[in-house]
Amino acid sequence: MKIKVNYDFTQQELVGETDVFEITEGTGLGELLRIIDARIVETGKNKGIETTYKTTLINDQLNGCVVFINGSAPENMLDHELHDGDAVEFVYGFCGG
């Protein structure tokens, strides 16, 4: 099945604005996020860019971002089962003054 991912500005220098992942039926959001993080870290190494605040997870917890699937934040986020055609978006919150 195909899942579209829209990256936040924080991640775009590494992976671009959007991606389409082909994953197996029954894959949960947490598994997709681990795949995305591996790509972010590998690209960061290749480009010499620090990725600590660009990954989606830290110790299997969201890393300062909100994840929306088809415009909504699901309950049991990391266990949420994805479906063909889902769109995943990331939004990172930053404090400022």
All heavy atoms as an XYZ file, in Angstrom:
750
protein
N       0.842     -1.178      0.000
C       0.000      0.000      0.000
C       0.883      1.236      0.000
O       2.038      1.187      0.422
C      -0.966     -0.022      1.171
C      -0.340      0.053      2.531
S      -1.634     -0.066      3.781
C      -0.638      0.120      5.209
N       0.355      2.343     -0.472
C       1.120      3.585     -0.578
C       0.634      4.606      0.449
O      -0.568      4.815      0.595
C       1.010      4.161     -1.980
C       1.688      3.314     -3.019
C       1.608      3.946     -4.379
C       2.296      3.039     -5.397
N       2.284      3.638     -6.732
N       1.612      5.226      1.120
C       1.342      6.263      2.112
C       2.101      7.514      1.694
O       3.313      7.458      1.453
C       1.820      5.828      3.520
C       1.217      4.474      3.921
C       1.546      6.918      4.542
C      -0.271      4.464      4.075
N       1.417      8.636      1.621
C       2.063      9.907      1.288
C       2.488     10.594      2.581
O       1.718     10.662      3.537
C       1.114     10.815      0.517
C       1.774     12.126      0.118
C       0.837     13.013     -0.668
C       1.574     14.291     -1.042
N       0.717     15.218     -1.775
N       3.712     11.101      2.596
C       4.239     11.802      3.762
C       4.588     13.224      3.359
O       5.314     13.440      2.380
C       5.488     11.079      4.323
C       6.105     11.871      5.456
C       5.131      9.681      4.775
N       4.036     14.192      4.097
C       4.359     15.610      3.910
C       5.256     16.023      5.077
O       4.817     15.991      6.227
C       3.089     16.461      3.901
C       2.189     16.111      2.744
O       2.612     16.053      1.608
N       0.931     15.833      3.033
N       6.496     16.391      4.762
C       7.458     16.723      5.803
C       7.321     18.166      6.259
O       6.916     19.043      5.495
C       8.885     16.492      5.295
C       9.173     15.048      5.020
C       9.258     14.568      3.719
C       9.348     14.146      6.059
C       9.520     13.242      3.465
C       9.607     12.805      5.806
C       9.696     12.364      4.512
O       9.946     11.044      4.262
N       7.697     18.397      7.502
C       7.752     19.734      8.080
C       9.014     20.433      7.567
O       9.978     19.780      7.154
C       7.799     19.607      9.616
C       7.748     20.944     10.313
O       6.642     21.493     10.428
O       8.816     21.433     10.730
N       9.028     21.746      7.642
C      10.185     22.538      7.222
C      11.471     22.029      7.867
O      12.531     22.012      7.250
C       9.957     24.016      7.576
C      11.117     24.890      7.223
C      11.330     25.272      5.909
C      12.015     25.294      8.196
C      12.414     26.065      5.563
C      13.099     26.089      7.864
C      13.295     26.476      6.554
N      11.379     21.574      9.111
C      12.524     21.074      9.859
C      13.228     19.929      9.129
O      14.439     19.803      9.185
C      12.047     20.567     11.243
O      11.346     21.604     11.888
C      13.194     20.094     12.101
N      12.482     19.110      8.442
C      13.024     17.920      7.792
C      13.311     18.110      6.307
O      14.036     17.312      5.717
C      12.026     16.773      7.947
C      11.707     16.459      9.374
C      10.332     15.848      9.527
O       9.399     16.185      8.814
N      10.215     14.940     10.477
N      12.778     19.150      5.717
C      12.826     19.291      4.267
C      14.233     19.405      3.688
O      14.465     18.940      2.575
C      11.971     20.470      3.820
C      10.504     20.181      3.963
C       9.613     21.337      3.575
O      10.081     22.379      3.119
N       8.323     21.181      3.769
N      15.190     19.975      4.428
C      16.545     20.077      3.885
C      17.179     18.696      3.715
O      18.126     18.534      2.948
C      17.430     20.970      4.750
C      17.780     20.379      6.105
C      18.699     21.270      6.913
O      19.616     21.891      6.340
O      18.480     21.360      8.134
N      16.645     17.710      4.399
C      17.180     16.354      4.316
C      16.402     15.460      3.351
O      17.002     14.683      2.610
C      17.174     15.700      5.702
C      18.133     16.310      6.703
C      17.839     15.806      8.097
C      19.561     15.991      6.318
N      15.089     15.534      3.382
C      14.280     14.563      2.636
C      13.294     15.177      1.655
O      12.514     14.452      1.040
C      13.542     13.625      3.622
C      14.520     12.694      4.316
C      12.738     14.392      4.646
N      13.313     16.487      1.496
C      12.389     17.123      0.572
C      11.044     17.413      1.215
O      10.860     17.243      2.410
N      10.105     17.843      0.395
C       8.792     18.238      0.908
C       7.853     17.055      1.111
O       7.088     17.027      2.068
C       8.140     19.256     -0.035
C       8.833     20.596     -0.013
C       8.112     21.628     -0.872
O       6.879     21.504     -1.073
O       8.788     22.559     -1.328
N       7.874     16.105      0.187
C       6.955     14.977      0.277
C       7.656     13.683     -0.139
O       8.707     13.703     -0.765
C       5.717     15.159     -0.632
O       6.146     15.197     -1.989
C       4.949     16.406     -0.285
N       7.041     12.589      0.211
C       7.531     11.255     -0.127
C       6.339     10.327     -0.223
O       5.293     10.590      0.380
C       8.420     10.732      1.005
C       9.807     10.362      0.553
O       9.974     10.007     -0.616
O      10.715     10.423      1.392
N       6.499      9.250     -0.942
C       5.500      8.187     -0.954
C       6.222      6.904     -0.556
O       7.235      6.548     -1.151
C       4.841      8.031     -2.337
C       3.896      6.830     -2.352
C       4.093      9.300     -2.718
N       5.714      6.257      0.484
C       6.293      5.012      0.975
C       5.364      3.864      0.610
O       4.154      3.966      0.786
C       6.465      5.058      2.499
C       7.589      5.938      2.946
C       7.385      7.293      3.132
C       8.845      5.414      3.164
C       8.414      8.115      3.542
C       9.888      6.226      3.568
C       9.676      7.580      3.762
N       5.940      2.787      0.118
C       5.182      1.560     -0.115
C       5.478      0.643      1.055
O       6.619      0.240      1.259
C       5.571      0.931     -1.443
C       5.061      1.735     -2.616
C       5.011      0.943     -3.906
O       4.653     -0.255     -3.862
O       5.323      1.538     -4.938
N       4.434      0.357      1.818
C       4.577     -0.482      3.015
C       3.546     -1.594      2.958
O       2.593     -1.535      2.171
C       4.423      0.356      4.304
C       3.084      1.089      4.326
C       5.577      1.347      4.454
C       2.802      1.859      5.595
N       3.730     -2.589      3.792
C       2.809     -3.722      3.792
C       1.529     -3.395      4.557
O       1.533     -2.570      5.476
C       3.472     -4.968      4.403
O       3.875     -4.664      5.735
C       4.665     -5.416      3.590
N       0.476     -4.056      4.163
C      -0.821     -3.912      4.828
C      -0.657     -4.231      6.314
O       0.050     -5.157      6.690
C      -1.825     -4.884      4.194
C      -3.252     -4.606      4.542
C      -3.805     -3.385      3.838
O      -3.438     -3.131      2.684
O      -4.601     -2.670      4.474
N      -1.284     -3.446      7.163
C      -1.227     -3.672      8.605
C      -0.085     -2.966      9.311
O       0.066     -3.090     10.525
N       0.722     -2.198      8.570
C       1.824     -1.463      9.183
C       1.274     -0.355     10.069
O       0.355      0.368      9.686
C       2.745     -0.853      8.098
O       3.309     -1.913      7.336
C       3.859     -0.026      8.709
N       1.849     -0.211     11.249
C       1.451      0.848     12.165
C       2.266      2.110     11.937
O       3.343      2.078     11.341
N       1.749      3.221     12.432
C       2.439      4.498     12.277
C       3.831      4.460     12.892
O       4.779      4.986     12.313
C       1.609      5.626     12.904
C       2.245      7.013     12.839
C       2.441      7.461     11.397
C       1.407      8.022     13.608
N       3.992      3.849     14.051
C       5.292      3.777     14.700
C       6.346      3.137     13.812
O       7.491      3.602     13.730
N       5.963      2.083     13.100
C       6.904      1.406     12.198
C       7.294      2.325     11.040
O       8.464      2.403     10.666
C       6.287      0.118     11.670
C       7.258     -0.727     10.877
C       6.644     -2.062     10.451
O       5.678     -2.521     11.084
O       7.155     -2.634      9.481
N       6.319      3.031     10.475
C       6.628      3.977      9.404
C       7.551      5.077      9.910
O       8.505      5.458      9.223
C       5.351      4.590      8.820
C       5.575      5.661      7.750
C       6.275      5.079      6.518
C       4.257      6.322      7.359
N       7.310      5.577     11.114
C       8.162      6.639     11.660
C       9.602      6.154     11.853
O      10.551      6.907     11.618
C       7.594      7.161     12.978
C       6.231      7.841     12.891
C       5.801      8.354     14.255
C       6.213      8.960     11.863
N       9.792      4.902     12.238
C      11.153      4.364     12.366
C      11.834      4.292     11.005
O      13.024      4.563     10.880
C      11.117      3.010     13.063
C      10.866      3.142     14.572
C      10.972      1.827     15.314
N       9.761      1.022     15.288
C       8.654      1.283     15.966
N       8.570      2.346     16.732
N       7.614      0.489     15.888
N      11.089      3.938      9.960
C      11.636      3.910      8.595
C      12.036      5.322      8.170
O      13.119      5.538      7.616
C      10.605      3.316      7.608
C      10.380      1.838      7.916
C      11.033      3.523      6.169
C       9.162      1.234      7.222
N      11.171      6.292      8.430
C      11.449      7.688      8.080
C      12.670      8.195      8.843
O      13.557      8.832      8.260
C      10.215      8.568      8.350
C       9.108      8.230      7.351
C      10.569     10.055      8.309
C       7.756      8.828      7.679
N      12.744      7.892     10.138
C      13.881      8.350     10.943
C      15.197      7.771     10.440
O      16.217      8.468     10.412
C      13.683      8.009     12.413
C      12.721      8.950     13.105
O      12.300      9.957     12.487
O      12.389      8.685     14.277
N      15.199      6.500     10.046
C      16.422      5.887      9.509
C      16.873      6.639      8.264
O      18.075      6.898      8.082
C      16.184      4.418      9.202
N      15.931      7.027      7.435
C      16.262      7.792      6.221
C      16.805      9.172      6.579
O      17.776      9.647      5.985
C      15.020      7.932      5.346
C      15.311      8.644      4.062
C      14.178      8.500      3.070
N      14.536      9.255      1.897
C      13.844     10.276      1.425
N      12.731     10.630      2.002
N      14.253     10.929      0.364
N      16.179      9.840      7.552
C      16.636     11.165      7.986
C      18.058     11.086      8.532
O      18.920     11.889      8.168
C      15.670     11.758      9.035
C      14.354     12.172      8.366
C      16.305     12.949      9.765
C      13.249     12.549      9.337
N      18.321     10.110      9.397
C      19.649      9.974     10.011
C      20.695      9.660      8.952
O      21.784     10.258      8.938
C      19.620      8.901     11.122
C      21.024      8.555     11.591
C      18.772      9.389     12.291
N      20.414      8.737      8.045
C      21.371      8.377      7.001
C      21.678      9.568      6.093
O      22.833      9.843      5.777
C      20.827      7.206      6.168
C      21.767      6.736      5.094
C      23.053      6.127      5.639
O      23.044      5.611      6.771
O      24.080      6.175      4.931
N      20.647     10.291      5.695
C      20.848     11.465      4.842
C      21.638     12.532      5.590
O      22.513     13.183      5.018
C      19.497     12.022      4.351
O      18.786     10.980      3.679
C      19.689     13.193      3.402
N      21.339     12.717      6.874
C      22.082     13.680      7.685
C      23.558     13.339      7.757
O      24.413     14.229      7.649
N      23.878     12.063      7.920
C      25.285     11.637      7.936
C      25.957     11.956      6.614
O      27.075     12.464      6.579
C      25.389     10.134      8.212
C      25.149      9.748      9.627
C      25.289      8.230      9.783
C      24.854      7.777     11.151
N      24.892      6.318     11.279
N      25.271     11.651      5.530
C      25.840     11.889      4.195
C      26.031     13.362      3.886
O      26.942     13.729      3.148
C      24.956     11.248      3.119
C      24.961      9.738      3.192
O      25.871      9.118      3.736
N      23.921      9.119      2.653
N      25.173     14.216      4.435
C      25.245     15.656      4.164
C      25.937     16.445      5.270
O      26.081     17.655      5.168
C      23.836     16.226      3.958
C      23.162     15.751      2.692
C      21.827     16.455      2.495
C      21.207     16.103      1.157
N      19.993     16.882      0.914
N      26.328     15.758      6.349
C      26.975     16.446      7.469
C      26.029     17.357      8.233
O      26.434     18.397      8.743
N      24.765     16.959      8.339
C      23.749     17.755      9.030
C      23.316     17.018     10.291
O      22.987     15.829     10.244
C      22.525     18.004      8.119
C      22.943     18.814      6.885
C      21.414     18.714      8.880
C      21.844     18.951      5.841
N      23.307     17.713     11.419
C      22.856     17.144     12.696
C      21.364     16.828     12.602
O      20.567     17.643     12.151
C      23.118     18.137     13.820
C      22.608     17.714     15.174
C      23.204     16.398     15.661
O      24.432     16.221     15.527
O      22.438     15.573     16.154
N      20.968     15.645     13.055
C      19.574     15.214     12.907
C      18.827     15.048     14.226
O      17.665     14.638     14.220
C      19.508     13.877     12.143
O      20.245     12.887     12.870
C      20.056     14.020     10.735
N      19.445     15.389     15.341
C      18.834     15.164     16.651
C      17.423     15.728     16.744
O      16.519     15.082     17.261
C      19.701     15.776     17.765
O      20.989     15.168     17.708
C      19.084     15.545     19.132
N      17.203     16.928     16.246
C      15.882     17.558     16.352
C      15.086     17.457     15.061
O      14.080     18.137     14.900
C      16.031     19.015     16.776
C      16.706     19.129     18.126
C      18.031     19.534     18.234
C      16.033     18.760     19.289
C      18.653     19.602     19.473
C      16.645     18.820     20.523
C      17.960     19.247     20.609
O      18.575     19.299     21.835
N      15.500     16.574     14.165
C      14.802     16.410     12.894
C      14.106     15.059     12.776
O      13.284     14.863     11.895
C      15.781     16.599     11.736
C      16.358     18.010     11.693
C      17.312     18.187     10.541
C      17.990     19.529     10.562
N      17.118     20.640     10.300
N      14.428     14.124     13.669
C      13.770     12.824     13.633
C      12.380     12.940     14.255
O      12.070     13.910     14.942
C      14.592     11.765     14.388
O      14.814     12.207     15.730
C      15.918     11.503     13.689
N      11.568     11.941     14.016
C      10.197     11.972     14.522
C      10.066     11.327     15.893
O       9.139     11.638     16.634
C       9.241     11.267     13.548
O       9.612      9.899     13.415
C       9.270     11.943     12.182
N      10.984     10.406     16.219
C      10.915      9.670     17.483
C      12.200      9.782     18.286
O      13.278      9.872     17.708
C      10.674      8.174     17.223
C       9.385      7.769     16.539
C       9.428      6.293     16.185
C       8.187      8.073     17.413
N      12.063      9.749     19.609
C      13.179      9.578     20.543
C      12.702      8.561     21.565
O      11.673      8.768     22.207
C      13.576     10.890     21.229
C      14.447     11.727     20.327
C      14.247     10.654     22.548
C      15.043     12.954     20.989
N      13.419      7.446     21.679
C      13.033      6.380     22.618
C      11.561      5.988     22.471
O      10.827      5.880     23.444
C      13.322      6.802     24.063
C      14.792      7.065     24.283
O      15.644      6.366     23.739
N      15.094      8.083     25.067
N      11.132      5.813     21.221
C       9.753      5.423     20.905
C       8.698      6.403     21.422
O       7.557      6.019     21.698
C       9.456      4.005     21.388
C      10.103      2.961     20.489
O      10.246      3.226     19.276
O      10.451      1.883     20.997
N       9.068      7.665     21.554
C       8.138      8.757     21.879
C       8.279      9.822     20.795
O       9.367      9.997     20.245
C       8.487      9.389     23.235
C       8.438      8.438     24.402
C       7.008      8.187     24.859
O       6.132      9.020     24.689
N       6.781      7.031     25.442
N       7.212     10.525     20.507
C       7.308     11.596     19.511
C       8.319     12.638     19.955
O       8.360     13.025     21.122
C       5.941     12.237     19.276
C       4.937     11.370     18.529
C       3.599     12.086     18.418
C       5.444     10.993     17.149
N       9.132     13.096     19.029
C      10.238     14.020     19.277
C       9.805     15.470     19.025
O      10.263     16.101     18.086
C      11.424     13.645     18.376
C      12.655     14.480     18.628
O      12.769     15.157     19.631
N      13.590     14.426     17.690
N       8.890     15.981     19.846
C       8.490     17.383     19.730
C       7.626     17.698     18.533
O       7.498     18.846     18.138
N       7.036     16.684     17.928
C       6.190     16.955     16.770
C       4.796     16.380     16.987
O       4.588     15.522     17.828
C       6.804     16.383     15.491
S       6.825     14.593     15.366
N       3.886     16.897     16.210
C       2.531     16.369     16.160
C       2.399     15.690     14.803
O       2.866     16.205     13.794
C       1.483     17.493     16.293
C       0.081     16.957     16.163
C       1.666     18.236     17.608
N       1.792     14.520     14.788
C       1.602     13.783     13.547
C       0.112     13.720     13.245
O      -0.686     13.356     14.099
C       2.178     12.349     13.658
C       1.976     11.601     12.361
C       3.643     12.390     14.042
N      -0.226     14.106     12.028
C      -1.607     14.038     11.569
C      -1.710     12.979     10.477
O      -0.835     12.891      9.625
C      -2.063     15.377     10.991
C      -2.135     16.474     12.010
C      -1.130     17.422     12.101
C      -3.211     16.566     12.882
C      -1.188     18.435     13.042
C      -3.280     17.576     13.822
C      -2.269     18.515     13.896
N      -2.776     12.214     10.534
C      -3.083     11.255      9.478
C      -4.414     11.679      8.884
O      -5.417     11.746      9.593
C      -3.156      9.817     10.019
C      -1.814      9.434     10.648
C      -3.541      8.848      8.901
C      -1.837      8.118     11.371
N      -4.361     12.036      7.621
C      -5.559     12.527      6.926
C      -6.190     13.696      7.676
O      -7.408     13.789      7.798
C      -6.566     11.398      6.715
C      -5.974     10.261      5.921
O      -5.183     10.467      5.012
N      -6.338      9.044      6.282
N      -5.348     14.567      8.241
C      -5.820     15.781      8.894
C      -6.185     15.654     10.358
O      -6.591     16.635     10.970
N      -6.069     14.459     10.944
C      -6.423     14.257     12.351
C      -5.298     13.546     13.086
O      -4.575     12.746     12.505
C      -7.684     13.401     12.475
O      -8.776     14.041     11.871
N      -5.199     13.833     14.384
C      -4.229     13.139     15.236
C      -4.935     11.950     15.883
O      -5.834     12.129     16.695
C      -3.684     14.084     16.295
N      -4.571     10.721     15.503
C      -5.280      9.553     16.031
C      -4.917      9.242     17.478
O      -3.846      9.615     17.957
C      -4.801      8.420     15.119
C      -3.450      8.857     14.675
C      -3.521     10.363     14.571
N      -5.831      8.551     18.165
C      -5.524      8.033     19.496
C      -4.552      6.874     19.316
O      -4.467      6.293     18.232
C      -6.801      7.542     20.174
C      -7.742      8.670     20.523
C      -8.938      8.169     21.308
O      -8.794      7.205     22.084
O     -10.018      8.750     21.118
N      -3.846      6.516     20.370
C      -2.851      5.431     20.288
C      -1.975      5.612     19.055
O      -1.821      4.711     18.233
C      -3.529      4.062     20.261
C      -4.372      3.833     21.483
O      -3.968      4.159     22.593
N      -5.562      3.297     21.292
N      -1.437      6.813     18.943
C      -0.753      7.277     17.745
C       0.211      6.262     17.132
O       0.102      5.945     15.956
C       0.000      8.573     18.087
C       0.813      9.107     16.982
S       0.279     10.609     16.195
C      -0.709     11.491     17.271
N       1.150      5.763     17.893
C       2.185      4.909     17.316
C       1.658      3.539     16.906
O       2.222      2.890     16.024
C       3.362      4.771     18.275
C       4.065      6.094     18.606
C       5.208      5.860     19.575
C       4.555      6.794     17.347
N       0.552      3.106     17.501
C      -0.043      1.815     17.152
C      -1.087      1.936     16.041
O      -1.585      0.919     15.563
C      -0.707      1.188     18.383
C       0.310      0.842     19.458
O       1.449      0.462     19.107
O      -0.023      0.968     20.647
N      -1.405      3.159     15.643
C      -2.447      3.370     14.635
C      -2.087      2.649     13.337
O      -1.007      2.818     12.794
C      -2.616      4.874     14.365
C      -3.652      5.170     13.345
N      -4.990      5.231     13.651
C      -3.558      5.417     12.016
C      -5.679      5.516     12.554
N      -4.824      5.617     11.550
N      -2.989      1.827     12.847
C      -2.763      1.085     11.608
C      -3.020      1.985     10.403
O      -4.063      2.630     10.303
C      -3.676     -0.137     11.543
C      -3.383     -1.037     10.371
C      -4.238     -2.290     10.376
O      -4.327     -2.931     11.444
O      -4.817     -2.605      9.323
N      -2.060      2.009      9.499
C      -2.175      2.830      8.302
C      -2.928      2.080      7.213
O      -2.966      0.848      7.199
C      -0.783      3.219      7.807
C       0.016      4.075      8.780
C       1.474      4.163      8.361
C      -0.598      5.464      8.903
N      -3.521      2.862      6.293
C      -4.297      2.288      5.194
C      -3.846      2.902      3.877
O      -3.372      4.046      3.846
C      -5.796      2.542      5.411
C      -6.297      1.944      6.675
N      -6.376      2.644      7.849
C      -6.716      0.683      6.948
C      -6.832      1.854      8.806
N      -7.050      0.653      8.281
N      -4.031      2.157      2.808
C      -3.634      2.623      1.488
C      -4.229      4.007      1.209
O      -5.414      4.232      1.432
C      -4.104      1.627      0.426
C      -3.529      1.944     -0.942
O      -2.327      2.233     -1.037
O      -4.301      1.902     -1.924
N      -3.382      4.912      0.774
C      -3.826      6.265      0.436
C      -3.775      7.249      1.582
O      -4.071      8.438      1.384
N      -3.416      6.810      2.792
C      -3.310      7.742      3.922
C      -2.265      8.814      3.638
O      -1.267      8.567      2.945
C      -2.915      7.010      5.210
C      -4.085      6.324      5.896
O      -5.243      6.566      5.503
O      -3.821      5.544      6.830
N      -2.490      9.996      4.189
C      -1.530     11.101      4.108
C      -1.080     11.440      5.531
O      -1.904     11.682      6.409
C      -2.164     12.321      3.459
N       0.232     11.420      5.738
C       0.827     11.690      7.042
C       1.539     13.033      6.968
O       2.267     13.307      5.999
C       1.842     10.576      7.417
C       2.541     10.887      8.717
C       1.134      9.228      7.485
N       1.320     13.887      7.974
C       1.965     15.197      8.033
C       2.594     15.410      9.398
O       2.062     14.948     10.406
C       0.944     16.309      7.795
C       0.285     16.248      6.445
C      -0.731     17.355      6.274
O      -0.295     18.494      6.023
O      -1.919     17.071      6.431
N       3.708     16.131      9.407
C       4.413     16.454     10.646
C       4.354     17.946     10.888
O       4.529     18.732      9.961
C       5.886     16.044     10.579
C       6.073     14.593     10.271
C       6.476     14.183      9.032
C       5.822     13.637     11.238
C       6.644     12.838      8.735
C       5.988     12.291     10.959
C       6.407     11.891      9.703
N       4.151     18.328     12.153
C       4.225     19.730     12.546
C       5.034     19.785     13.820
O       4.699     19.121     14.799
C       2.820     20.332     12.787
C       2.929     21.776     13.232
C       1.952     20.210     11.539
N       6.115     20.551     13.779
C       6.962     20.731     14.963
C       6.615     22.047     15.608
O       6.455     23.066     14.932
C       8.451     20.734     14.574
C       8.972     19.351     14.294
C       8.705     18.734     13.081
C       9.692     18.658     15.244
C       9.161     17.460     12.818
C      10.157     17.380     14.996
C       9.878     16.787     13.778
O      10.331     15.516     13.534
N       6.501     22.055     16.930
C       6.205     23.275     17.663
C       7.497     23.909     18.169
O       8.360     23.238     18.704
N       7.628     25.203     17.966
C       8.795     25.933     18.444
C       8.320     27.113     19.279
O       7.343     27.759     18.931
C       9.637     26.467     17.271
C      10.277     25.382     16.482
C       9.728     24.956     15.274
C      11.428     24.765     16.929
C      10.306     23.951     14.548
C      12.025     23.751     16.198
C      11.460     23.349     15.011
N       9.017     27.371     20.353
C       8.705     28.531     21.175
C       9.483     29.718     20.651
O      10.593     29.574     20.160
C       9.113     28.279     22.639
S       8.151     26.963     23.402
N       8.925     30.868     20.780
C       9.606     32.071     20.315
C       9.029     33.293     21.004
O       8.009     33.221     21.667
N       9.688     34.399     20.801
C       9.177     35.587     21.463
C       9.245     36.771     20.585
O       9.625     36.757     19.470
